[in-house]
Amino acid sequence: MSEPAGFVKSALSPVAGVFNRVRLGFPGHYLQGTGNFGGDLLCSTVCRELKKRGKGRIAMISRQVGLFERNHDVDLVIHHPHPALDYWLHAGLPATRLNYSTYDASRDADLPPSKHILIHMCEKAGIKGPVELRPYFYLSEAEFAAGKLAEYQVVMQSSGLAAANTMRNKEWYPQRFQEVCSELRKDVQVIQLGSADDPKLEGAIDKRGKTSVRESAAILANSLVYIGLVGFLMHLARAVDCRSVIIYGGREKPAQTGYVANKNLYSQVRCAPCWLRNPCDFDRKCMDMITSPQVIAATAEQISKFGTLLEVQTAQLI
């Protein structure tokens, strides 16, 4: 941004803030996530907890409008596809930023959260008392019905490198994902979600790069289990009550970012959790320790629970 343009924005922002609050009908809360799919989906937890406490109308500033369709905890989603108009639609609003980590570029690492990231987000919104550590996503009946592609279906994602922030230390091995896929195909239909550039899983229904967020959610909602890595689809699966097998390795602890209903495969090696994004001095031993048979066994355990209510962790905020 040029200096004159920056000055104009700074000068007009308070005026725009008053105008926007009047235009929006003075919501009680203005929330803004990290801007990516996963971070904004997690804001649904904060919205739910505020609504449960009768905290008034909630406005969500987000480019990911589809995440909040049919969500009655969110009264307004503020977004315009044109960047300039989008800026002025929320300029000057007293938005609470619900970020949960800080990036250290010198180490290519995130600073570890001291507690579950959803607790951090709820605390930033001033929430006290019991909170349920899970996100929420809502589908129409037609959307849900369209997500059933087979009588018994399982979803897999083979890579998360297409995410906004590339993190090689979250990656498992394509050949091991293929081994899991080949074994599961004996009993169920495997559906592959993710980016078009993710390693292809032979024998799976290939939906890489072919589904919207809402279509992906519908497929997950109809599936016996999701198998993948720490990332957006892990959060989306929990939001639609699909159990998961998550290959954590050792970058971060499940207690910091995960869900108790999932089978979280974590390696408690000496250097874990490191929270490093890409560098590793130990050849990612934490990921190498997790084998295909372990993932297959964890998947069978999760499938055996299909149809039962998912466990929910509750935290008490003071």
Contacts in CASP RR format, 6 or more apart in sequence:
PFRMAT RR
TARGET T0000
AUTHOR 0000-0000-0000
METHOD contacts of the structure
MODEL  1
MSEPAGFVKSALSPVAGVFNRVRLGFPGHYLQGTGNFGGDLLCSTVCREL
KKRGKGRIAMISRQVGLFERNHDVDLVIHHPHPALDYWLHAGLPATRLNY
STYDASRDADLPPSKHILIHMCEKAGIKGPVELRPYFYLSEAEFAAGKLA
EYQVVMQSSGLAAANTMRNKEWYPQRFQEVCSELRKDVQVIQLGSADDPK
LEGAIDKRGKTSVRESAAILANSLVYIGLVGFLMHLARAVDCRSVIIYGG
REKPAQTGYVANKNLYSQVRCAPCWLRNPCDFDRKCMDMITSPQVIAATA
EQISKFGTLLEVQTAQLI
1 9 0 8 1.000
9 87 0 8 1.000
9 91 0 8 1.000
12 91 0 8 1.000
13 91 0 8 1.000
13 92 0 8 1.000
14 92 0 8 1.000
16 88 0 8 1.000
16 91 0 8 1.000
16 92 0 8 1.000
17 91 0 8 1.000
17 92 0 8 1.000
17 93 0 8 1.000
20 89 0 8 1.000
20 90 0 8 1.000
20 91 0 8 1.000
20 92 0 8 1.000
20 93 0 8 1.000
21 93 0 8 1.000
24 59 0 8 1.000
24 76 0 8 1.000
24 78 0 8 1.000
25 57 0 8 1.000
26 57 0 8 1.000
27 56 0 8 1.000
27 57 0 8 1.000
27 58 0 8 1.000
27 59 0 8 1.000
27 75 0 8 1.000
27 76 0 8 1.000
28 55 0 8 1.000
28 56 0 8 1.000
28 57 0 8 1.000
28 58 0 8 1.000
28 59 0 8 1.000
29 50 0 8 1.000
29 55 0 8 1.000
29 56 0 8 1.000
29 57 0 8 1.000
29 58 0 8 1.000
29 59 0 8 1.000
29 96 0 8 1.000
29 125 0 8 1.000
30 59 0 8 1.000
30 61 0 8 1.000
30 90 0 8 1.000
30 93 0 8 1.000
30 94 0 8 1.000
30 95 0 8 1.000
30 96 0 8 1.000
31 43 0 8 1.000
31 46 0 8 1.000
31 47 0 8 1.000
31 58 0 8 1.000
31 59 0 8 1.000
31 60 0 8 1.000
31 61 0 8 1.000
31 95 0 8 1.000
31 96 0 8 1.000
31 98 0 8 1.000
31 125 0 8 1.000
32 60 0 8 1.000
32 61 0 8 1.000
32 62 0 8 1.000
32 90 0 8 1.000
32 95 0 8 1.000
32 96 0 8 1.000
32 97 0 8 1.000
32 98 0 8 1.000
33 39 0 8 1.000
33 40 0 8 1.000
33 42 0 8 1.000
33 43 0 8 1.000
33 61 0 8 1.000
33 62 0 8 1.000
33 97 0 8 1.000
33 98 0 8 1.000
33 99 0 8 1.000
34 40 0 8 1.000
34 98 0 8 1.000
34 99 0 8 1.000
34 100 0 8 1.000
35 62 0 8 1.000
35 63 0 8 1.000
35 64 0 8 1.000
36 64 0 8 1.000
36 163 0 8 1.000
36 164 0 8 1.000
36 165 0 8 1.000
36 232 0 8 1.000
37 64 0 8 1.000
37 67 0 8 1.000
37 213 0 8 1.000
37 232 0 8 1.000
38 231 0 8 1.000
38 232 0 8 1.000
38 235 0 8 1.000
38 236 0 8 1.000
39 98 0 8 1.000
39 100 0 8 1.000
39 235 0 8 1.000
40 60 0 8 1.000
40 62 0 8 1.000
40 63 0 8 1.000
40 64 0 8 1.000
40 67 0 8 1.000
41 64 0 8 1.000
41 67 0 8 1.000
41 135 0 8 1.000
41 137 0 8 1.000
41 232 0 8 1.000
41 235 0 8 1.000
41 236 0 8 1.000
41 239 0 8 1.000
42 98 0 8 1.000
42 100 0 8 1.000
42 117 0 8 1.000
42 118 0 8 1.000
42 121 0 8 1.000
42 135 0 8 1.000
42 235 0 8 1.000
43 60 0 8 1.000
43 62 0 8 1.000
43 98 0 8 1.000
43 121 0 8 1.000
44 67 0 8 1.000
44 68 0 8 1.000
44 71 0 8 1.000
44 73 0 8 1.000
44 74 0 8 1.000
44 135 0 8 1.000
44 136 0 8 1.000
44 137 0 8 1.000
44 239 0 8 1.000
45 118 0 8 1.000
45 121 0 8 1.000
45 122 0 8 1.000
45 131 0 8 1.000
45 132 0 8 1.000
45 133 0 8 1.000
45 134 0 8 1.000
45 135 0 8 1.000
45 136 0 8 1.000
46 98 0 8 1.000
46 121 0 8 1.000
46 122 0 8 1.000
46 124 0 8 1.000
46 125 0 8 1.000
46 127 0 8 1.000
47 58 0 8 1.000
47 60 0 8 1.000
47 71 0 8 1.000
47 73 0 8 1.000
47 74 0 8 1.000
47 136 0 8 1.000
48 73 0 8 1.000
48 132 0 8 1.000
48 136 0 8 1.000
49 122 0 8 1.000
49 125 0 8 1.000
49 127 0 8 1.000
49 131 0 8 1.000
49 132 0 8 1.000
50 56 0 8 1.000
50 58 0 8 1.000
50 73 0 8 1.000
50 125 0 8 1.000
50 127 0 8 1.000
51 58 0 8 1.000
51 72 0 8 1.000
51 73 0 8 1.000
53 127 0 8 1.000
57 75 0 8 1.000
57 76 0 8 1.000
58 73 0 8 1.000
58 74 0 8 1.000
58 75 0 8 1.000
58 76 0 8 1.000
59 74 0 8 1.000
59 75 0 8 1.000
59 76 0 8 1.000
59 77 0 8 1.000
59 78 0 8 1.000
59 93 0 8 1.000
60 68 0 8 1.000
60 74 0 8 1.000
60 76 0 8 1.000
60 77 0 8 1.000
60 78 0 8 1.000
61 77 0 8 1.000
61 78 0 8 1.000
61 79 0 8 1.000
61 90 0 8 1.000
61 93 0 8 1.000
61 95 0 8 1.000
62 68 0 8 1.000
62 77 0 8 1.000
62 78 0 8 1.000
62 79 0 8 1.000
63 79 0 8 1.000
63 86 0 8 1.000
64 213 0 8 1.000
65 77 0 8 1.000
65 79 0 8 1.000
66 213 0 8 1.000
66 214 0 8 1.000
67 137 0 8 1.000
67 213 0 8 1.000
68 74 0 8 1.000
68 77 0 8 1.000
69 138 0 8 1.000
69 214 0 8 1.000
70 138 0 8 1.000
70 139 0 8 1.000
70 140 0 8 1.000
71 136 0 8 1.000
71 137 0 8 1.000
71 138 0 8 1.000
73 136 0 8 1.000
78 89 0 8 1.000
78 90 0 8 1.000
78 93 0 8 1.000
79 86 0 8 1.000
79 89 0 8 1.000
80 86 0 8 1.000
80 89 0 8 1.000
96 124 0 8 1.000
96 125 0 8 1.000
97 124 0 8 1.000
98 121 0 8 1.000
98 124 0 8 1.000
98 125 0 8 1.000
100 113 0 8 1.000
100 117 0 8 1.000
100 120 0 8 1.000
100 121 0 8 1.000
101 110 0 8 1.000
101 111 0 8 1.000
101 112 0 8 1.000
101 113 0 8 1.000
101 117 0 8 1.000
102 110 0 8 1.000
102 111 0 8 1.000
103 109 0 8 1.000
103 110 0 8 1.000
103 111 0 8 1.000
104 110 0 8 1.000
104 111 0 8 1.000
107 276 0 8 1.000
107 279 0 8 1.000
108 276 0 8 1.000
108 277 0 8 1.000
108 278 0 8 1.000
108 279 0 8 1.000
109 274 0 8 1.000
109 275 0 8 1.000
109 276 0 8 1.000
109 277 0 8 1.000
110 275 0 8 1.000
110 277 0 8 1.000
111 275 0 8 1.000
112 252 0 8 1.000
112 256 0 8 1.000
112 273 0 8 1.000
112 275 0 8 1.000
113 120 0 8 1.000
113 256 0 8 1.000
115 256 0 8 1.000
115 315 0 8 1.000
116 133 0 8 1.000
116 255 0 8 1.000
116 256 0 8 1.000
116 257 0 8 1.000
116 258 0 8 1.000
116 313 0 8 1.000
116 315 0 8 1.000
117 256 0 8 1.000
117 257 0 8 1.000
118 131 0 8 1.000
118 133 0 8 1.000
118 134 0 8 1.000
118 135 0 8 1.000
118 315 0 8 1.000
119 131 0 8 1.000
119 133 0 8 1.000
119 315 0 8 1.000
119 317 0 8 1.000
122 131 0 8 1.000
122 317 0 8 1.000
123 317 0 8 1.000
127 317 0 8 1.000
128 317 0 8 1.000
128 318 0 8 1.000
129 316 0 8 1.000
129 317 0 8 1.000
129 318 0 8 1.000
130 314 0 8 1.000
130 315 0 8 1.000
130 316 0 8 1.000
130 317 0 8 1.000
131 314 0 8 1.000
131 315 0 8 1.000
131 317 0 8 1.000
132 312 0 8 1.000
132 313 0 8 1.000
132 314 0 8 1.000
133 259 0 8 1.000
133 260 0 8 1.000
133 312 0 8 1.000
133 313 0 8 1.000
133 314 0 8 1.000
133 315 0 8 1.000
134 238 0 8 1.000
134 239 0 8 1.000
134 259 0 8 1.000
134 310 0 8 1.000
134 312 0 8 1.000
134 313 0 8 1.000
135 235 0 8 1.000
135 236 0 8 1.000
135 238 0 8 1.000
135 239 0 8 1.000
136 239 0 8 1.000
137 217 0 8 1.000
137 236 0 8 1.000
137 239 0 8 1.000
137 240 0 8 1.000
139 214 0 8 1.000
139 217 0 8 1.000
139 218 0 8 1.000
139 221 0 8 1.000
139 240 0 8 1.000
143 214 0 8 1.000
143 215 0 8 1.000
143 217 0 8 1.000
143 218 0 8 1.000
144 218 0 8 1.000
144 221 0 8 1.000
144 222 0 8 1.000
146 215 0 8 1.000
146 218 0 8 1.000
147 215 0 8 1.000
147 218 0 8 1.000
147 219 0 8 1.000
147 221 0 8 1.000
147 222 0 8 1.000
148 222 0 8 1.000
149 189 0 8 1.000
149 191 0 8 1.000
149 205 0 8 1.000
149 219 0 8 1.000
149 222 0 8 1.000
150 188 0 8 1.000
150 189 0 8 1.000
150 191 0 8 1.000
150 205 0 8 1.000
151 189 0 8 1.000
152 187 0 8 1.000
152 188 0 8 1.000
152 189 0 8 1.000
152 224 0 8 1.000
153 188 0 8 1.000
153 189 0 8 1.000
153 190 0 8 1.000
153 191 0 8 1.000
153 219 0 8 1.000
153 222 0 8 1.000
153 223 0 8 1.000
153 224 0 8 1.000
154 184 0 8 1.000
154 188 0 8 1.000
154 189 0 8 1.000
154 190 0 8 1.000
154 191 0 8 1.000
154 223 0 8 1.000
154 224 0 8 1.000
154 225 0 8 1.000
154 226 0 8 1.000
154 227 0 8 1.000
154 299 0 8 1.000
154 303 0 8 1.000
155 190 0 8 1.000
155 191 0 8 1.000
155 192 0 8 1.000
155 193 0 8 1.000
155 219 0 8 1.000
155 220 0 8 1.000
155 223 0 8 1.000
155 225 0 8 1.000
155 226 0 8 1.000
155 227 0 8 1.000
155 233 0 8 1.000
155 237 0 8 1.000
155 242 0 8 1.000
156 177 0 8 1.000
156 180 0 8 1.000
156 181 0 8 1.000
156 190 0 8 1.000
156 191 0 8 1.000
156 192 0 8 1.000
156 193 0 8 1.000
156 201 0 8 1.000
156 204 0 8 1.000
156 226 0 8 1.000
156 227 0 8 1.000
156 228 0 8 1.000
157 192 0 8 1.000
157 193 0 8 1.000
157 194 0 8 1.000
157 198 0 8 1.000
157 226 0 8 1.000
157 227 0 8 1.000
157 228 0 8 1.000
157 229 0 8 1.000
157 233 0 8 1.000
158 174 0 8 1.000
158 177 0 8 1.000
158 192 0 8 1.000
158 198 0 8 1.000
158 199 0 8 1.000
158 200 0 8 1.000
158 201 0 8 1.000
158 228 0 8 1.000
159 171 0 8 1.000
159 174 0 8 1.000
159 194 0 8 1.000
159 195 0 8 1.000
159 197 0 8 1.000
159 198 0 8 1.000
159 199 0 8 1.000
159 229 0 8 1.000
160 167 0 8 1.000
160 170 0 8 1.000
160 171 0 8 1.000
160 194 0 8 1.000
160 195 0 8 1.000
160 198 0 8 1.000
160 229 0 8 1.000
160 231 0 8 1.000
161 168 0 8 1.000
161 171 0 8 1.000
161 195 0 8 1.000
161 197 0 8 1.000
161 198 0 8 1.000
162 194 0 8 1.000
162 195 0 8 1.000
162 197 0 8 1.000
162 198 0 8 1.000
163 231 0 8 1.000
163 232 0 8 1.000
165 277 0 8 1.000
166 277 0 8 1.000
166 278 0 8 1.000
167 251 0 8 1.000
167 277 0 8 1.000
167 278 0 8 1.000
168 277 0 8 1.000
168 278 0 8 1.000
168 280 0 8 1.000
168 284 0 8 1.000
169 250 0 8 1.000
169 251 0 8 1.000
169 274 0 8 1.000
169 276 0 8 1.000
169 277 0 8 1.000
169 278 0 8 1.000
169 280 0 8 1.000
169 284 0 8 1.000
169 287 0 8 1.000
170 229 0 8 1.000
170 230 0 8 1.000
170 231 0 8 1.000
170 251 0 8 1.000
171 229 0 8 1.000
171 284 0 8 1.000
171 287 0 8 1.000
172 228 0 8 1.000
172 229 0 8 1.000
172 247 0 8 1.000
172 287 0 8 1.000
172 290 0 8 1.000
173 287 0 8 1.000
174 199 0 8 1.000
176 291 0 8 1.000
176 292 0 8 1.000
176 295 0 8 1.000
177 199 0 8 1.000
177 201 0 8 1.000
177 227 0 8 1.000
177 228 0 8 1.000
178 199 0 8 1.000
178 201 0 8 1.000
178 202 0 8 1.000
179 292 0 8 1.000
180 227 0 8 1.000
180 292 0 8 1.000
180 295 0 8 1.000
180 296 0 8 1.000
180 299 0 8 1.000
181 190 0 8 1.000
181 192 0 8 1.000
181 201 0 8 1.000
181 202 0 8 1.000
181 203 0 8 1.000
181 204 0 8 1.000
182 202 0 8 1.000
182 203 0 8 1.000
183 292 0 8 1.000
183 296 0 8 1.000
184 190 0 8 1.000
184 296 0 8 1.000
184 299 0 8 1.000
185 203 0 8 1.000
185 204 0 8 1.000
188 224 0 8 1.000
188 303 0 8 1.000
189 205 0 8 1.000
190 201 0 8 1.000
190 203 0 8 1.000
190 204 0 8 1.000
190 205 0 8 1.000
191 204 0 8 1.000
191 205 0 8 1.000
191 207 0 8 1.000
191 219 0 8 1.000
191 223 0 8 1.000
192 198 0 8 1.000
192 200 0 8 1.000
192 201 0 8 1.000
192 204 0 8 1.000
192 205 0 8 1.000
192 206 0 8 1.000
192 207 0 8 1.000
192 208 0 8 1.000
193 207 0 8 1.000
193 208 0 8 1.000
193 211 0 8 1.000
193 216 0 8 1.000
193 219 0 8 1.000
193 220 0 8 1.000
193 233 0 8 1.000
194 207 0 8 1.000
194 208 0 8 1.000
194 209 0 8 1.000
194 216 0 8 1.000
194 233 0 8 1.000
195 208 0 8 1.000
195 209 0 8 1.000
196 208 0 8 1.000
196 209 0 8 1.000
196 210 0 8 1.000
197 208 0 8 1.000
198 208 0 8 1.000
200 206 0 8 1.000
200 208 0 8 1.000
207 216 0 8 1.000
207 219 0 8 1.000
211 219 0 8 1.000
213 236 0 8 1.000
216 233 0 8 1.000
216 236 0 8 1.000
217 236 0 8 1.000
217 239 0 8 1.000
217 240 0 8 1.000
218 240 0 8 1.000
220 226 0 8 1.000
220 233 0 8 1.000
220 236 0 8 1.000
220 237 0 8 1.000
220 240 0 8 1.000
220 242 0 8 1.000
221 240 0 8 1.000
221 241 0 8 1.000
221 242 0 8 1.000
223 242 0 8 1.000
224 243 0 8 1.000
224 302 0 8 1.000
224 303 0 8 1.000
224 306 0 8 1.000
225 242 0 8 1.000
225 243 0 8 1.000
225 244 0 8 1.000
225 245 0 8 1.000
225 299 0 8 1.000
225 302 0 8 1.000
225 303 0 8 1.000
225 306 0 8 1.000
226 233 0 8 1.000
226 234 0 8 1.000
226 237 0 8 1.000
226 242 0 8 1.000
226 243 0 8 1.000
226 244 0 8 1.000
226 245 0 8 1.000
227 244 0 8 1.000
227 245 0 8 1.000
227 247 0 8 1.000
227 295 0 8 1.000
227 299 0 8 1.000
228 234 0 8 1.000
228 244 0 8 1.000
228 245 0 8 1.000
228 246 0 8 1.000
228 247 0 8 1.000
229 246 0 8 1.000
229 247 0 8 1.000
230 246 0 8 1.000
230 248 0 8 1.000
230 251 0 8 1.000
230 252 0 8 1.000
230 257 0 8 1.000
230 258 0 8 1.000
234 244 0 8 1.000
234 246 0 8 1.000
234 258 0 8 1.000
234 259 0 8 1.000
234 262 0 8 1.000
237 243 0 8 1.000
237 244 0 8 1.000
238 244 0 8 1.000
238 258 0 8 1.000
238 259 0 8 1.000
238 261 0 8 1.000
238 262 0 8 1.000
238 310 0 8 1.000
241 310 0 8 1.000
243 261 0 8 1.000
243 262 0 8 1.000
243 263 0 8 1.000
243 302 0 8 1.000
243 305 0 8 1.000
243 306 0 8 1.000
243 310 0 8 1.000
244 259 0 8 1.000
244 261 0 8 1.000
244 262 0 8 1.000
244 263 0 8 1.000
244 302 0 8 1.000
245 262 0 8 1.000
245 263 0 8 1.000
245 265 0 8 1.000
245 295 0 8 1.000
245 298 0 8 1.000
245 299 0 8 1.000
245 302 0 8 1.000
246 254 0 8 1.000
246 258 0 8 1.000
246 262 0 8 1.000
246 263 0 8 1.000
246 264 0 8 1.000
246 265 0 8 1.000
247 265 0 8 1.000
247 287 0 8 1.000
247 290 0 8 1.000
247 295 0 8 1.000
248 254 0 8 1.000
248 264 0 8 1.000
248 265 0 8 1.000
248 266 0 8 1.000
248 267 0 8 1.000
249 265 0 8 1.000
249 266 0 8 1.000
249 267 0 8 1.000
249 272 0 8 1.000
249 286 0 8 1.000
249 287 0 8 1.000
249 289 0 8 1.000
249 290 0 8 1.000
250 266 0 8 1.000
250 267 0 8 1.000
250 268 0 8 1.000
250 269 0 8 1.000
250 272 0 8 1.000
250 273 0 8 1.000
250 274 0 8 1.000
250 286 0 8 1.000
250 287 0 8 1.000
251 272 0 8 1.000
251 273 0 8 1.000
251 274 0 8 1.000
251 275 0 8 1.000
251 276 0 8 1.000
251 286 0 8 1.000
252 273 0 8 1.000
252 275 0 8 1.000
253 266 0 8 1.000
253 272 0 8 1.000
253 273 0 8 1.000
254 262 0 8 1.000
254 264 0 8 1.000
254 266 0 8 1.000
256 273 0 8 1.000
258 264 0 8 1.000
259 310 0 8 1.000
259 313 0 8 1.000
260 311 0 8 1.000
260 312 0 8 1.000
260 313 0 8 1.000
261 310 0 8 1.000
261 311 0 8 1.000
261 312 0 8 1.000
262 302 0 8 1.000
263 298 0 8 1.000
263 299 0 8 1.000
263 301 0 8 1.000
263 302 0 8 1.000
265 290 0 8 1.000
265 294 0 8 1.000
265 295 0 8 1.000
265 298 0 8 1.000
266 272 0 8 1.000
267 285 0 8 1.000
267 286 0 8 1.000
267 287 0 8 1.000
267 289 0 8 1.000
267 290 0 8 1.000
269 282 0 8 1.000
269 285 0 8 1.000
269 286 0 8 1.000
269 289 0 8 1.000
271 281 0 8 1.000
271 282 0 8 1.000
271 286 0 8 1.000
272 286 0 8 1.000
274 280 0 8 1.000
END
